[in-house]
């Protein structure tokens, strides 16, 4: 709160300052217990995170991580952006192939299971 330097008497209660000393926050992901601790961890470590840790799988952190990722992509040069898009498309192609193969495998398994039931 805002206080008089000499008297230390509060003269304005509607404005409060809170200081976070990030270097002093040293908890690891597994030690995070409160929502505040999770925010402190994310703020301190965002530049080093390449994926969102499971302990932080909450809607608010997922949205924040998406926004941070978009901001990083926006800083790429044209060539880096093209490489990023190419990489993303390759990843999506592989993921789609895997998903398709899983569905096909499930369908074949169901057909075989039904065939065995009728025998």
C-alpha positions in Angstrom: 0.0 0.0 0.0 1.1 3.6 -0.4 2.5 4.9 2.8 4.2 8.1 4.0 7.9 7.7 4.0 8.4 9.5 7.3 5.3 8.3 9.3 4.8 4.9 7.5 1.1 5.7 7.7 -1.0 4.4 4.8 -2.4 7.2 2.8 -4.0 5.3 0.0 -5.5 1.8 0.5 -6.9 1.2 -2.9 -3.6 0.6 -4.6 -1.3 -2.2 -3.5 1.9 -3.3 -5.1 3.1 -6.9 -5.0 6.6 -7.8 -6.0 7.6 -11.2 -7.2 11.2 -12.1 -6.9 11.4 -14.8 -9.6 15.0 -16.0 -9.0 13.9 -17.0 -5.5 11.1 -19.3 -6.8 12.8 -22.7 -7.2 10.1 -25.3 -7.1 10.2 -28.1 -9.7 7.0 -29.1 -11.6 6.4 -32.1 -9.2 6.5 -29.8 -6.2 3.8 -27.4 -7.4 0.7 -27.5 -5.2 -1.2 -24.2 -5.5 -2.5 -22.3 -8.5 -0.2 -19.4 -7.6 2.8 -21.7 -7.6 1.8 -23.0 -11.0 1.6 -19.5 -12.3 5.0 -18.6 -10.8 6.5 -21.7 -12.4 5.0 -20.9 -15.8 6.1 -17.2 -15.7 9.6 -18.2 -14.7 10.1 -21.1 -17.1 8.0 -20.2 -20.2 11.0 -19.6 -22.4 12.4 -23.0 -21.6 9.2 -25.0 -22.0 8.9 -26.8 -25.3 5.6 -28.5 -24.2 3.2 -28.0 -21.4 4.0 -30.3 -18.4 1.1 -32.7 -17.4 0.9 -31.1 -14.0 -0.1 -27.9 -15.7 -2.8 -29.4 -18.0 -5.5 -26.9 -17.1 -7.5 -24.8 -19.6 -5.9 -21.5 -18.5 -2.3 -22.8 -18.9 -3.1 -24.5 -22.2 -4.5 -21.2 -23.6 -1.6 -19.2 -22.3 0.8 -21.7 -23.9 -1.0 -21.4 -27.2 -0.8 -17.6 -27.1 2.9 -17.8 -26.2 3.5 -20.2 -29.1 1.7 -17.8 -31.5 3.8 -14.9 -30.3 7.0 -16.9 -31.0 5.8 -17.9 -34.5 5.1 -14.2 -35.2 8.8 -13.4 -34.6 10.1 -15.8 -37.2 11.6 -14.6 -40.5 9.8 -15.6 -43.7 12.2 -18.5 -44.3 11.9 -19.7 -40.7 8.1 -19.4 -40.9 8.1 -21.4 -44.2 10.2 -24.1 -42.5 7.9 -24.1 -39.5 4.8 -24.5 -41.6 6.5 -27.3 -43.6 7.4 -29.1 -40.4 3.9 -28.6 -39.0 2.4 -30.0 -42.2 4.8 -33.0 -42.1 3.8 -33.7 -38.5 0.1 -33.5 -39.3 0.6 -35.8 -42.3 2.3 -38.4 -40.1 -0.3 -38.0 -37.3 -3.2 -38.4 -39.8 -1.5 -41.5 -41.2 -1.2 -43.0 -37.7 -4.8 -42.1 -36.8 -6.1 -43.6 -40.1 -4.0 -46.8 -39.5 -5.5 -47.1 -36.0 -9.1 -46.7 -37.2 -8.4 -49.3 -40.0 -6.9 -51.7 -37.5 -9.8 -51.3 -35.2 -12.3 -51.9 -38.0 -10.4 -55.0 -39.2 -10.3 -56.2 -35.6 -14.0 -55.7 -35.2 -14.7 -57.5 -38.4 -12.6 -60.5 -37.4 -14.2 -60.6 -34.0 -17.7 -60.6 -35.5 -16.6 -63.3 -38.0 -15.3 -65.5 -35.1 -18.6 -65.0 -33.2 -20.6 -66.4 -36.2 -18.4 -69.4 -36.7 
